[in-house]
């Protein structure tokens, strides 16, 4: 009879332990929402990079992060010389938002020293940093051409009665009047 009571008590104790173990512990053990593992993602949406850019312009894009976007900055790197422009901080978006659309105004008007971003091929480098301090970069190539069009009269050829002009990098022939 004592052995039977002991086995029953042992079985009851095991049942209570298993019940306590499975009802008090969370089933979804993981890193939780406090750990930021993924960097922000984004894209440059404007300009598309198809043609040359002259003067001042707006660079636009989108960024997303599960932790929220803290800051966005833009710098232009000359592809040939590796020279970097000034850093343009992007404002106008709600810091901490998970999804933002941003605009950076790039002031590139002529001044006494020339242009802030001189003529050349550039890589726009956008750095997006989330609230946890994790950065990611987005890049897109652009051609900056601040030079105004130039016209050069090469010759008024009287035999063919035409004016030959070179405008920018194109050669054109016009009938003489």
Secondary structure by P-SEA (a helix, b strand, c coil): caaaaaaaaaaaaaaaaaaaaaaacccccccccccccccbbbbbcccccccccccbbbbbbbbbbcccccbbbbbbbcccccccccbbbbcccccccccccbbbbbbcccccccccccccbbbbbbbbbccccbbbbbbbbbbbbcccbbbbbccccccccbbbbbcccbbbbbbcc
